């Protein structure tokens, strides 16, 4: 899968399947916003992505909160200049 230059937002990306998706997207060329309830795990995944020379940001969010989800998308767009991919994990 080639995702060079694509911009992705992955929720639940601090661990498990979400983390694997975020890292795979970055490995395939995407810039990735890592969203998770846990600041530390999200930050570690974003650090891994940045180490692979991709843009990344860690955003803490509770996806049960509709207003927080709207803010998440706004923040992700501001960080990456737009979004091409959304994974709700």
PDB file of N, CA, C and O in Angstrom:
ATOM      1  N   UNK A   1       0.856  -1.172   0.000  1.00  0.00           N
ATOM      2  CA  UNK A   1       0.000   0.000   0.000  1.00  0.00           C
ATOM      3  C   UNK A   1       0.903   1.237   0.000  1.00  0.00           C
ATOM      4  O   UNK A   1       1.795   1.342   0.842  1.00  0.00           O
ATOM      5  N   UNK A   2       0.692   2.162  -0.917  1.00  0.00           N
ATOM      6  CA  UNK A   2       1.474   3.391  -0.968  1.00  0.00           C
ATOM      7  C   UNK A   2       0.603   4.559  -0.535  1.00  0.00           C
ATOM      8  O   UNK A   2      -0.439   4.829  -1.132  1.00  0.00           O
ATOM      9  N   UNK A   3       1.036   5.237   0.493  1.00  0.00           N
ATOM     10  CA  UNK A   3       0.268   6.351   1.044  1.00  0.00           C
ATOM     11  C   UNK A   3       1.095   7.631   1.077  1.00  0.00           C
ATOM     12  O   UNK A   3       0.807   8.532   1.864  1.00  0.00           O
ATOM     13  N   UNK A   4       2.095   7.718   0.252  1.00  0.00           N
ATOM     14  CA  UNK A   4       3.014   8.857   0.253  1.00  0.00           C
ATOM     15  C   UNK A   4       2.255  10.187   0.250  1.00  0.00           C
ATOM     16  O   UNK A   4       1.473  10.478  -0.656  1.00  0.00           O
ATOM     17  N   UNK A   5       2.511  10.986   1.297  1.00  0.00           N
ATOM     18  CA  UNK A   5       1.922  12.310   1.393  1.00  0.00           C
ATOM     19  C   UNK A   5       0.483  12.360   1.864  1.00  0.00           C
ATOM     20  O   UNK A   5      -0.062  13.450   2.038  1.00  0.00           O
ATOM     21  N   UNK A   6      -0.145  11.226   2.075  1.00  0.00           N
ATOM     22  CA  UNK A   6      -1.525  11.213   2.583  1.00  0.00           C
ATOM     23  C   UNK A   6      -1.517  11.611   4.053  1.00  0.00           C
ATOM     24  O   UNK A   6      -0.499  11.488   4.735  1.00  0.00           O
ATOM     25  N   UNK A   7      -2.656  12.087   4.531  1.00  0.00           N
ATOM     26  CA  UNK A   7      -2.786  12.546   5.914  1.00  0.00           C
ATOM     27  C   UNK A   7      -3.889  11.754   6.592  1.00  0.00           C
ATOM     28  O   UNK A   7      -5.031  11.735   6.135  1.00  0.00           O
ATOM     29  N   UNK A   8      -3.527  11.095   7.701  1.00  0.00           N
ATOM     30  CA  UNK A   8      -4.461  10.177   8.361  1.00  0.00           C
ATOM     31  C   UNK A   8      -4.696  10.571   9.813  1.00  0.00           C
ATOM     32  O   UNK A   8      -3.816  11.108  10.486  1.00  0.00           O
ATOM     33  N   UNK A   9      -5.897  10.290  10.269  1.00  0.00           N
ATOM     34  CA  UNK A   9      -6.275  10.401  11.674  1.00  0.00           C
ATOM     35  C   UNK A   9      -6.715   9.016  12.112  1.00  0.00           C
ATOM     36  O   UNK A   9      -7.618   8.424  11.520  1.00  0.00           O
ATOM     37  N   UNK A  10      -6.067   8.498  13.163  1.00  0.00           N
ATOM     38  CA  UNK A  10      -6.395   7.162  13.668  1.00  0.00           C
ATOM     39  C   UNK A  10      -6.772   7.289  15.140  1.00  0.00           C
ATOM     40  O   UNK A  10      -5.964   7.733  15.955  1.00  0.00           O
ATOM     41  N   UNK A  11      -8.001   6.900  15.481  1.00  0.00           N
ATOM     42  CA  UNK A  11      -8.405   6.904  16.883  1.00  0.00           C
ATOM     43  C   UNK A  11      -8.018   5.571  17.525  1.00  0.00           C
ATOM     44  O   UNK A  11      -7.870   4.557  16.844  1.00  0.00           O
ATOM     45  N   UNK A  12      -7.860   5.598  18.838  1.00  0.00           N
ATOM     46  CA  UNK A  12      -7.449   4.389  19.551  1.00  0.00           C
ATOM     47  C   UNK A  12      -6.064   3.942  19.133  1.00  0.00           C
ATOM     48  O   UNK A  12      -5.754   2.751  19.156  1.00  0.00           O
ATOM     49  N   UNK A  13      -5.229   4.901  18.749  1.00  0.00           N
ATOM     50  CA  UNK A  13      -3.930   4.584  18.151  1.00  0.00           C
ATOM     51  C   UNK A  13      -2.794   4.484  19.160  1.00  0.00           C
ATOM     52  O   UNK A  13      -1.636   4.342  18.768  1.00  0.00           O
ATOM     53  N   UNK A  14      -3.100   4.555  20.439  1.00  0.00           N
ATOM     54  CA  UNK A  14      -2.048   4.471  21.440  1.00  0.00           C
ATOM     55  C   UNK A  14      -1.542   3.063  21.693  1.00  0.00           C
ATOM     56  O   UNK A  14      -0.461   2.883  22.254  1.00  0.00           O
ATOM     57  N   UNK A  15      -2.310   2.068  21.288  1.00  0.00           N
ATOM     58  CA  UNK A  15      -1.905   0.680  21.531  1.00  0.00           C
ATOM     59  C   UNK A  15      -2.682  -0.257  20.611  1.00  0.00           C
ATOM     60  O   UNK A  15      -3.629   0.154  19.940  1.00  0.00           O
ATOM     61  N   UNK A  16      -2.277  -1.490  20.592  1.00  0.00           N
ATOM     62  CA  UNK A  16      -3.008  -2.541  19.890  1.00  0.00           C
ATOM     63  C   UNK A  16      -3.160  -2.318  18.395  1.00  0.00           C
ATOM     64  O   UNK A  16      -2.229  -1.884  17.717  1.00  0.00           O
ATOM     65  N   UNK A  17      -4.350  -2.624  17.894  1.00  0.00           N
ATOM     66  CA  UNK A  17      -4.624  -2.535  16.461  1.00  0.00           C
ATOM     67  C   UNK A  17      -4.484  -1.101  15.957  1.00  0.00           C
ATOM     68  O   UNK A  17      -3.932  -0.878  14.879  1.00  0.00           O
ATOM     69  N   UNK A  18      -4.975  -0.132  16.719  1.00  0.00           N
ATOM     70  CA  UNK A  18      -4.858   1.267  16.305  1.00  0.00           C
ATOM     71  C   UNK A  18      -3.413   1.691  16.144  1.00  0.00           C
ATOM     72  O   UNK A  18      -3.068   2.389  15.190  1.00  0.00           O
ATOM     73  N   UNK A  19      -2.567   1.275  17.070  1.00  0.00           N
ATOM     74  CA  UNK A  19      -1.134   1.574  16.979  1.00  0.00           C
ATOM     75  C   UNK A  19      -0.546   0.941  15.726  1.00  0.00           C
ATOM     76  O   UNK A  19       0.201   1.583  14.987  1.00  0.00           O
ATOM     77  N   UNK A  20      -0.885  -0.315  15.494  1.00  0.00           N
ATOM     78  CA  UNK A  20      -0.365  -1.022  14.317  1.00  0.00           C
ATOM     79  C   UNK A  20      -0.793  -0.319  13.028  1.00  0.00           C
ATOM     80  O   UNK A  20       0.003  -0.196  12.096  1.00  0.00           O
ATOM     81  N   UNK A  21      -2.030   0.136  12.970  1.00  0.00           N
ATOM     82  CA  UNK A  21      -2.517   0.849  11.785  1.00  0.00           C
ATOM     83  C   UNK A  21      -1.745   2.153  11.598  1.00  0.00           C
ATOM     84  O   UNK A  21      -1.284   2.454  10.497  1.00  0.00           O
ATOM     85  N   UNK A  22      -1.606   2.925  12.677  1.00  0.00           N
ATOM     86  CA  UNK A  22      -0.901   4.208  12.587  1.00  0.00           C
ATOM     87  C   UNK A  22       0.540   4.017  12.116  1.00  0.00           C
ATOM     88  O   UNK A  22       1.015   4.749  11.248  1.00  0.00           O
ATOM     89  N   UNK A  23       1.227   3.038  12.688  1.00  0.00           N
ATOM     90  CA  UNK A  23       2.621   2.794  12.303  1.00  0.00           C
ATOM     91  C   UNK A  23       2.723   2.288  10.871  1.00  0.00           C
ATOM     92  O   UNK A  23       3.653   2.657  10.154  1.00  0.00           O
ATOM     93  N   UNK A  24       1.789   1.456  10.447  1.00  0.00           N
ATOM     94  CA  UNK A  24       1.800   0.951   9.066  1.00  0.00           C
ATOM     95  C   UNK A  24       1.557   2.085   8.075  1.00  0.00           C
ATOM     96  O   UNK A  24       2.227   2.176   7.046  1.00  0.00           O
ATOM     97  N   UNK A  25       0.593   2.949   8.394  1.00  0.00           N
ATOM     98  CA  UNK A  25       0.338   4.093   7.519  1.00  0.00           C
ATOM     99  C   UNK A  25       1.598   4.940   7.379  1.00  0.00           C
ATOM    100  O   UNK A  25       1.955   5.347   6.274  1.00  0.00           O
ATOM    101  N   UNK A  26       2.275   5.206   8.499  1.00  0.00           N
ATOM    102  CA  UNK A  26       3.508   6.005   8.452  1.00  0.00           C
ATOM    103  C   UNK A  26       4.580   5.294   7.636  1.00  0.00           C
ATOM    104  O   UNK A  26       5.260   5.922   6.825  1.00  0.00           O
ATOM    105  N   UNK A  27       4.734   4.005   7.842  1.00  0.00           N
ATOM    106  CA  UNK A  27       5.726   3.233   7.086  1.00  0.00           C
ATOM    107  C   UNK A  27       5.433   3.290   5.586  1.00  0.00           C
ATOM    108  O   UNK A  27       6.347   3.250   4.763  1.00  0.00           O
ATOM    109  N   UNK A  28       4.148   3.384   5.242  1.00  0.00           N
ATOM    110  CA  UNK A  28       3.752   3.445   3.837  1.00  0.00           C
ATOM    111  C   UNK A  28       3.697   4.872   3.294  1.00  0.00           C
ATOM    112  O   UNK A  28       3.256   5.092   2.166  1.00  0.00           O
ATOM    113  N   UNK A  29       4.147   5.848   4.103  1.00  0.00           N
ATOM    114  CA  UNK A  29       4.312   7.205   3.596  1.00  0.00           C
ATOM    115  C   UNK A  29       3.356   8.257   4.110  1.00  0.00           C
ATOM    116  O   UNK A  29       3.483   9.424   3.739  1.00  0.00           O
ATOM    117  N   UNK A  30       2.401   7.891   4.952  1.00  0.00           N
ATOM    118  CA  UNK A  30       1.410   8.859   5.436  1.00  0.00           C
ATOM    119  C   UNK A  30       1.924   9.629   6.649  1.00  0.00           C
ATOM    120  O   UNK A  30       2.785   9.159   7.393  1.00  0.00           O
ATOM    121  N   UNK A  31       1.374  10.819   6.821  1.00  0.00           N
ATOM    122  CA  UNK A  31       1.532  11.596   8.048  1.00  0.00           C
ATOM    123  C   UNK A  31       0.318  11.238   8.903  1.00  0.00           C
ATOM    124  O   UNK A  31      -0.790  11.110   8.383  1.00  0.00           O
ATOM    125  N   UNK A  32       0.519  11.075  10.214  1.00  0.00           N
ATOM    126  CA  UNK A  32      -0.548  10.487  11.033  1.00  0.00           C
ATOM    127  C   UNK A  32      -0.772  11.264  12.328  1.00  0.00           C
ATOM    128  O   UNK A  32       0.172  11.548  13.066  1.00  0.00           O
ATOM    129  N   UNK A  33      -2.030  11.601  12.592  1.00  0.00           N
ATOM    130  CA  UNK A  33      -2.429  12.106  13.900  1.00  0.00           C
ATOM    131  C   UNK A  33      -2.882  10.905  14.720  1.00  0.00           C
ATOM    132  O   UNK A  33      -3.751  10.137  14.307  1.00  0.00           O
ATOM    133  N   UNK A  34      -2.273  10.766  15.887  1.00  0.00           N
ATOM    134  CA  UNK A  34      -2.528   9.655  16.805  1.00  0.00           C
ATOM    135  C   UNK A  34      -3.493  10.151  17.883  1.00  0.00           C
ATOM    136  O   UNK A  34      -3.136  11.016  18.682  1.00  0.00           O
ATOM    137  N   UNK A  35      -4.696   9.617  17.909  1.00  0.00           N
ATOM    138  CA  UNK A  35      -5.691  10.013  18.906  1.00  0.00           C
ATOM    139  C   UNK A  35      -5.929   8.850  19.864  1.00  0.00           C
ATOM    140  O   UNK A  35      -6.104   7.705  19.448  1.00  0.00           O
ATOM    141  N   UNK A  36      -5.930   9.174  21.161  1.00  0.00           N
ATOM    142  CA  UNK A  36      -6.132   8.134  22.163  1.00  0.00           C
ATOM    143  C   UNK A  36      -6.554   8.791  23.469  1.00  0.00           C
ATOM    144  O   UNK A  36      -6.365   9.994  23.649  1.00  0.00           O
ATOM    145  N   UNK A  37      -7.117   8.016  24.371  1.00  0.00           N
ATOM    146  CA  UNK A  37      -7.470   8.537  25.700  1.00  0.00           C
ATOM    147  C   UNK A  37      -6.252   8.710  26.583  1.00  0.00           C
ATOM    148  O   UNK A  37      -6.276   9.491  27.535  1.00  0.00           O
ATOM    149  N   UNK A  38      -5.191   7.988  26.275  1.00  0.00           N
ATOM    150  CA  UNK A  38      -3.994   8.005  27.111  1.00  0.00           C
ATOM    151  C   UNK A  38      -2.906   8.862  26.463  1.00  0.00           C
ATOM    152  O   UNK A  38      -2.403   8.533  25.388  1.00  0.00           O
ATOM    153  N   UNK A  39      -2.552   9.950  27.118  1.00  0.00           N
ATOM    154  CA  UNK A  39      -1.554  10.888  26.596  1.00  0.00           C
ATOM    155  C   UNK A  39      -0.194  10.224  26.392  1.00  0.00           C
ATOM    156  O   UNK A  39       0.463  10.461  25.378  1.00  0.00           O
ATOM    157  N   UNK A  40       0.231   9.397  27.342  1.00  0.00           N
ATOM    158  CA  UNK A  40       1.565   8.792  27.258  1.00  0.00           C
ATOM    159  C   UNK A  40       1.688   7.829  26.085  1.00  0.00           C
ATOM    160  O   UNK A  40       2.661   7.889  25.332  1.00  0.00           O
ATOM    161  N   UNK A  41       0.717   6.949  25.926  1.00  0.00           N
ATOM    162  CA  UNK A  41       0.821   5.980  24.830  1.00  0.00           C
ATOM    163  C   UNK A  41       0.682   6.671  23.476  1.00  0.00           C
ATOM    164  O   UNK A  41       1.392   6.327  22.531  1.00  0.00           O
ATOM    165  N   UNK A  42      -0.221   7.638  23.374  1.00  0.00           N
ATOM    166  CA  UNK A  42      -0.366   8.385  22.117  1.00  0.00           C
ATOM    167  C   UNK A  42       0.929   9.115  21.788  1.00  0.00           C
ATOM    168  O   UNK A  42       1.361   9.135  20.635  1.00  0.00           O
ATOM    169  N   UNK A  43       1.540   9.707  22.793  1.00  0.00           N
ATOM    170  CA  UNK A  43       2.797  10.424  22.580  1.00  0.00           C
ATOM    171  C   UNK A  43       3.913   9.521  22.109  1.00  0.00           C
ATOM    172  O   UNK A  43       4.702   9.897  21.242  1.00  0.00           O
ATOM    173  N   UNK A  44       3.981   8.326  22.679  1.00  0.00           N
ATOM    174  CA  UNK A  44       5.031   7.383  22.258  1.00  0.00           C
ATOM    175  C   UNK A  44       4.851   6.962  20.802  1.00  0.00           C
ATOM    176  O   UNK A  44       5.827   6.869  20.057  1.00  0.00           O
ATOM    177  N   UNK A  45       3.618   6.710  20.399  1.00  0.00           N
ATOM    178  CA  UNK A  45       3.366   6.315  19.006  1.00  0.00           C
ATOM    179  C   UNK A  45       3.689   7.481  18.070  1.00  0.00           C
ATOM    180  O   UNK A  45       4.307   7.278  17.025  1.00  0.00           O
ATOM    181  N   UNK A  46       3.282   8.689  18.430  1.00  0.00           N
ATOM    182  CA  UNK A  46       3.603   9.859  17.601  1.00  0.00           C
ATOM    183  C   UNK A  46       5.116  10.044  17.494  1.00  0.00           C
ATOM    184  O   UNK A  46       5.622  10.394  16.428  1.00  0.00           O
ATOM    185  N   UNK A  47       5.840   9.813  18.585  1.00  0.00           N
ATOM    186  CA  UNK A  47       7.310   9.899  18.550  1.00  0.00           C
ATOM    187  C   UNK A  47       7.893   8.874  17.584  1.00  0.00           C
ATOM    188  O   UNK A  47       8.814   9.184  16.829  1.00  0.00           O
ATOM    189  N   UNK A  48       7.358   7.655  17.606  1.00  0.00           N
ATOM    190  CA  UNK A  48       7.828   6.616  16.675  1.00  0.00           C
ATOM    191  C   UNK A  48       7.609   7.045  15.227  1.00  0.00           C
ATOM    192  O   UNK A  48       8.464   6.832  14.367  1.00  0.00           O
ATOM    193  N   UNK A  49       6.465   7.645  14.974  1.00  0.00           N
ATOM    194  CA  UNK A  49       6.148   8.079  13.610  1.00  0.00           C
ATOM    195  C   UNK A  49       7.079   9.208  13.187  1.00  0.00           C
ATOM    196  O   UNK A  49       7.594   9.197  12.069  1.00  0.00           O
ATOM    197  N   UNK A  50       7.299  10.175  14.061  1.00  0.00           N
ATOM    198  CA  UNK A  50       8.213  11.279  13.730  1.00  0.00           C
ATOM    199  C   UNK A  50       9.630  10.780  13.507  1.00  0.00           C
ATOM    200  O   UNK A  50      10.366  11.344  12.697  1.00  0.00           O
ATOM    201  N   UNK A  51      10.018   9.731  14.215  1.00  0.00           N
ATOM    202  CA  UNK A  51      11.357   9.154  14.030  1.00  0.00           C
ATOM    203  C   UNK A  51      11.519   8.555  12.636  1.00  0.00           C
ATOM    204  O   UNK A  51      12.640   8.383  12.158  1.00  0.00           O
ATOM    205  N   UNK A  52      10.401   8.238  11.984  1.00  0.00           N
ATOM    206  CA  UNK A  52      10.454   7.702  10.621  1.00  0.00           C
ATOM    207  C   UNK A  52      10.318   8.822   9.588  1.00  0.00           C
ATOM    208  O   UNK A  52      10.022   8.569   8.420  1.00  0.00           O
ATOM    209  N   UNK A  53      10.538  10.060  10.034  1.00  0.00           N
ATOM    210  CA  UNK A  53      10.543  11.239   9.160  1.00  0.00           C
ATOM    211  C   UNK A  53       9.170  11.557   8.582  1.00  0.00           C
ATOM    212  O   UNK A  53       9.058  12.030   7.451  1.00  0.00           O
ATOM    213  N   UNK A  54       8.136  11.296   9.357  1.00  0.00           N
ATOM    214  CA  UNK A  54       6.762  11.648   8.992  1.00  0.00           C
ATOM    215  C   UNK A  54       6.228  12.631  10.029  1.00  0.00           C
ATOM    216  O   UNK A  54       6.655  12.614  11.184  1.00  0.00           O
ATOM    217  N   UNK A  55       5.308  13.474   9.624  1.00  0.00           N
ATOM    218  CA  UNK A  55       4.673  14.380  10.583  1.00  0.00           C
ATOM    219  C   UNK A  55       3.668  13.592  11.413  1.00  0.00           C
ATOM    220  O   UNK A  55       2.983  12.698  10.916  1.00  0.00           O
ATOM    221  N   UNK A  56       3.602  13.950  12.693  1.00  0.00           N
ATOM    222  CA  UNK A  56       2.659  13.281  13.578  1.00  0.00           C
ATOM    223  C   UNK A  56       2.361  14.172  14.771  1.00  0.00           C
ATOM    224  O   UNK A  56       3.177  15.006  15.164  1.00  0.00           O
ATOM    225  N   UNK A  57       1.194  13.984  15.333  1.00  0.00           N
ATOM    226  CA  UNK A  57       0.799  14.668  16.557  1.00  0.00           C
ATOM    227  C   UNK A  57      -0.016  13.697  17.387  1.00  0.00           C
ATOM    228  O   UNK A  57      -0.749  12.863  16.856  1.00  0.00           O
ATOM    229  N   UNK A  58       0.125  13.820  18.693  1.00  0.00           N
ATOM    230  CA  UNK A  58      -0.665  13.016  19.630  1.00  0.00           C
ATOM    231  C   UNK A  58      -1.754  13.911  20.209  1.00  0.00           C
ATOM    232  O   UNK A  58      -1.474  15.001  20.709  1.00  0.00           O
ATOM    233  N   UNK A  59      -2.986  13.447  20.136  1.00  0.00           N
ATOM    234  CA  UNK A  59      -4.111  14.211  20.658  1.00  0.00           C
ATOM    235  C   UNK A  59      -4.905  13.318  21.607  1.00  0.00           C
ATOM    236  O   UNK A  59      -5.285  12.199  21.264  1.00  0.00           O
ATOM    237  N   UNK A  60      -5.142  13.839  22.801  1.00  0.00           N
ATOM    238  CA  UNK A  60      -5.933  13.103  23.790  1.00  0.00           C
ATOM    239  C   UNK A  60      -7.405  13.401  23.535  1.00  0.00           C
ATOM    240  O   UNK A  60      -7.804  14.561  23.431  1.00  0.00           O
ATOM    241  N   UNK A  61      -8.207  12.345  23.436  1.00  0.00           N
ATOM    242  CA  UNK A  61      -9.633  12.527  23.158  1.00  0.00           C
ATOM    243  C   UNK A  61     -10.434  11.365  23.737  1.00  0.00           C
ATOM    244  O   UNK A  61      -9.970  10.226  23.784  1.00  0.00           O
ATOM    245  N   UNK A  62     -11.637  11.683  24.171  1.00  0.00           N
ATOM    246  CA  UNK A  62     -12.622  10.673  24.558  1.00  0.00           C
ATOM    247  C   UNK A  62     -13.677  10.684  23.456  1.00  0.00           C
ATOM    248  O   UNK A  62     -14.471  11.620  23.372  1.00  0.00           O
ATOM    249  N   UNK A  63     -13.694   9.665  22.620  1.00  0.00           N
ATOM    250  CA  UNK A  63     -14.577   9.663  21.448  1.00  0.00           C
ATOM    251  C   UNK A  63     -16.059   9.547  21.811  1.00  0.00           C
ATOM    252  O   UNK A  63     -16.915   9.633  20.930  1.00  0.00           O
ATOM    253  N   UNK A  64     -16.368   9.357  23.076  1.00  0.00           N
ATOM    254  CA  UNK A  64     -17.773   9.356  23.499  1.00  0.00           C
ATOM    255  C   UNK A  64     -18.336  10.776  23.569  1.00  0.00           C
ATOM    256  O   UNK A  64     -19.549  10.962  23.666  1.00  0.00           O
ATOM    257  N   UNK A  65     -17.457  11.772  23.518  1.00  0.00           N
ATOM    258  CA  UNK A  65     -17.828  13.182  23.611  1.00  0.00           C
ATOM    259  C   UNK A  65     -17.864  13.783  22.201  1.00  0.00           C
ATOM    260  O   UNK A  65     -16.819  13.972  21.578  1.00  0.00           O
ATOM    261  N   UNK A  66     -19.062  14.080  21.707  1.00  0.00           N
ATOM    262  CA  UNK A  66     -19.226  14.571  20.332  1.00  0.00           C
ATOM    263  C   UNK A  66     -18.441  15.861  20.104  1.00  0.00           C
ATOM    264  O   UNK A  66     -17.780  16.007  19.076  1.00  0.00           O
ATOM    265  N   UNK A  67     -18.505  16.785  21.040  1.00  0.00           N
ATOM    266  CA  UNK A  67     -17.779  18.050  20.887  1.00  0.00           C
ATOM    267  C   UNK A  67     -16.272  17.802  20.829  1.00  0.00           C
ATOM    268  O   UNK A  67     -15.562  18.460  20.068  1.00  0.00           O
ATOM    269  N   UNK A  68     -15.787  16.861  21.625  1.00  0.00           N
ATOM    270  CA  UNK A  68     -14.357  16.533  21.609  1.00  0.00           C
ATOM    271  C   UNK A  68     -13.955  15.941  20.261  1.00  0.00           C
ATOM    272  O   UNK A  68     -12.845  16.183  19.786  1.00  0.00           O
ATOM    273  N   UNK A  69     -14.841  15.173  19.647  1.00  0.00           N
ATOM    274  CA  UNK A  69     -14.557  14.600  18.321  1.00  0.00           C
ATOM    275  C   UNK A  69     -14.463  15.693  17.268  1.00  0.00           C
ATOM    276  O   UNK A  69     -13.600  15.643  16.392  1.00  0.00           O
ATOM    277  N   UNK A  70     -15.343  16.673  17.350  1.00  0.00           N
ATOM    278  CA  UNK A  70     -15.268  17.805  16.413  1.00  0.00           C
ATOM    279  C   UNK A  70     -13.945  18.544  16.588  1.00  0.00           C
ATOM    280  O   UNK A  70     -13.282  18.892  15.610  1.00  0.00           O
ATOM    281  N   UNK A  71     -13.570  18.780  17.842  1.00  0.00           N
ATOM    282  CA  UNK A  71     -12.297  19.447  18.119  1.00  0.00           C
ATOM    283  C   UNK A  71     -11.124  18.617  17.615  1.00  0.00           C
ATOM    284  O   UNK A  71     -10.151  19.164  17.098  1.00  0.00           O
ATOM    285  N   UNK A  72     -11.214  17.303  17.765  1.00  0.00           N
ATOM    286  CA  UNK A  72     -10.164  16.404  17.289  1.00  0.00           C
ATOM    287  C   UNK A  72      -9.944  16.578  15.794  1.00  0.00           C
ATOM    288  O   UNK A  72      -8.806  16.720  15.344  1.00  0.00           O
ATOM    289  N   UNK A  73     -11.016  16.567  15.029  1.00  0.00           N
ATOM    290  CA  UNK A  73     -10.892  16.719  13.574  1.00  0.00           C
ATOM    291  C   UNK A  73     -10.304  18.086  13.236  1.00  0.00           C
ATOM    292  O   UNK A  73      -9.422  18.185  12.383  1.00  0.00           O
ATOM    293  N   UNK A  74     -10.780  19.139  13.895  1.00  0.00           N
ATOM    294  CA  UNK A  74     -10.239  20.480  13.649  1.00  0.00           C
ATOM    295  C   UNK A  74      -8.746  20.533  13.948  1.00  0.00           C
ATOM    296  O   UNK A  74      -7.973  21.110  13.183  1.00  0.00           O
ATOM    297  N   UNK A  75      -8.347  19.934  15.057  1.00  0.00           N
ATOM    298  CA  UNK A  75      -6.936  19.920  15.453  1.00  0.00           C
ATOM    299  C   UNK A  75      -6.109  19.114  14.447  1.00  0.00           C
ATOM    300  O   UNK A  75      -5.017  19.534  14.063  1.00  0.00           O
ATOM    301  N   UNK A  76      -6.618  17.977  14.026  1.00  0.00           N
ATOM    302  CA  UNK A  76      -5.898  17.140  13.059  1.00  0.00           C
ATOM    303  C   UNK A  76      -5.710  17.873  11.735  1.00  0.00           C
ATOM    304  O   UNK A  76      -4.631  17.826  11.145  1.00  0.00           O
ATOM    305  N   UNK A  77      -6.752  18.546  11.271  1.00  0.00           N
ATOM    306  CA  UNK A  77      -6.658  19.316  10.025  1.00  0.00           C
ATOM    307  C   UNK A  77      -5.630  20.435  10.177  1.00  0.00           C
ATOM    308  O   UNK A  77      -4.844  20.686   9.264  1.00  0.00           O
ATOM    309  N   UNK A  78      -5.635  21.103  11.323  1.00  0.00           N
ATOM    310  CA  UNK A  78      -4.661  22.169  11.562  1.00  0.00           C
ATOM    311  C   UNK A  78      -3.235  21.622  11.588  1.00  0.00           C
ATOM    312  O   UNK A  78      -2.319  22.257  11.064  1.00  0.00           O
ATOM    313  N   UNK A  79      -3.041  20.461  12.185  1.00  0.00           N
ATOM    314  CA  UNK A  79      -1.703  19.859  12.281  1.00  0.00           C
ATOM    315  C   UNK A  79      -1.167  19.414  10.928  1.00  0.00           C
ATOM    316  O   UNK A  79       0.009  19.614  10.623  1.00  0.00           O
ATOM    317  N   UNK A  80      -2.033  18.811  10.115  1.00  0.00           N
ATOM    318  CA  UNK A  80      -1.571  18.185   8.872  1.00  0.00           C
ATOM    319  C   UNK A  80      -1.977  18.940   7.607  1.00  0.00           C
ATOM    320  O   UNK A  80      -1.544  18.584   6.511  1.00  0.00           O
ATOM    321  N   UNK A  81      -2.804  19.979   7.746  1.00  0.00           N
ATOM    322  CA  UNK A  81      -3.231  20.727   6.569  1.00  0.00           C
ATOM    323  C   UNK A  81      -4.371  20.081   5.809  1.00  0.00           C
ATOM    324  O   UNK A  81      -4.625  20.432   4.657  1.00  0.00           O
ATOM    325  N   UNK A  82      -5.058  19.147   6.435  1.00  0.00           N
ATOM    326  CA  UNK A  82      -6.171  18.435   5.816  1.00  0.00           C
ATOM    327  C   UNK A  82      -6.144  16.984   6.231  1.00  0.00           C
ATOM    328  O   UNK A  82      -5.223  16.545   6.921  1.00  0.00           O
ATOM    329  N   UNK A  83      -7.146  16.240   5.816  1.00  0.00           N
ATOM    330  CA  UNK A  83      -7.212  14.804   6.095  1.00  0.00           C
ATOM    331  C   UNK A  83      -7.641  14.056   4.843  1.00  0.00           C
ATOM    332  O   UNK A  83      -8.530  14.497   4.113  1.00  0.00           O
ATOM    333  N   UNK A  84      -7.006  12.932   4.608  1.00  0.00           N
ATOM    334  CA  UNK A  84      -7.364  12.052   3.502  1.00  0.00           C
ATOM    335  C   UNK A  84      -7.946  10.732   3.992  1.00  0.00           C
ATOM    336  O   UNK A  84      -8.719  10.084   3.287  1.00  0.00           O
ATOM    337  N   UNK A  85      -7.565  10.340   5.215  1.00  0.00           N
ATOM    338  CA  UNK A  85      -7.926   9.024   5.748  1.00  0.00           C
ATOM    339  C   UNK A  85      -8.390   9.187   7.192  1.00  0.00           C
ATOM    340  O   UNK A  85      -7.772   9.913   7.970  1.00  0.00           O
ATOM    341  N   UNK A  86      -9.481   8.508   7.546  1.00  0.00           N
ATOM    342  CA  UNK A  86      -9.953   8.467   8.925  1.00  0.00           C
ATOM    343  C   UNK A  86     -10.183   7.016   9.306  1.00  0.00           C
ATOM    344  O   UNK A  86     -10.907   6.289   8.625  1.00  0.00           O
ATOM    345  N   UNK A  87      -9.558   6.603  10.404  1.00  0.00           N
ATOM    346  CA  UNK A  87      -9.776   5.258  10.938  1.00  0.00           C
ATOM    347  C   UNK A  87     -10.353   5.414  12.336  1.00  0.00           C
ATOM    348  O   UNK A  87      -9.690   5.928  13.237  1.00  0.00           O
ATOM    349  N   UNK A  88     -11.590   4.969  12.510  1.00  0.00           N
ATOM    350  CA  UNK A  88     -12.228   4.959  13.825  1.00  0.00           C
ATOM    351  C   UNK A  88     -12.039   3.575  14.417  1.00  0.00           C
ATOM    352  O   UNK A  88     -12.729   2.629  14.037  1.00  0.00           O
ATOM    353  N   UNK A  89     -11.116   3.461  15.336  1.00  0.00           N
ATOM    354  CA  UNK A  89     -10.767   2.169  15.915  1.00  0.00           C
ATOM    355  C   UNK A  89     -11.319   2.081  17.324  1.00  0.00           C
ATOM    356  O   UNK A  89     -11.136   1.066  17.996  1.00  0.00           O
TER     357      UNK A  89
END
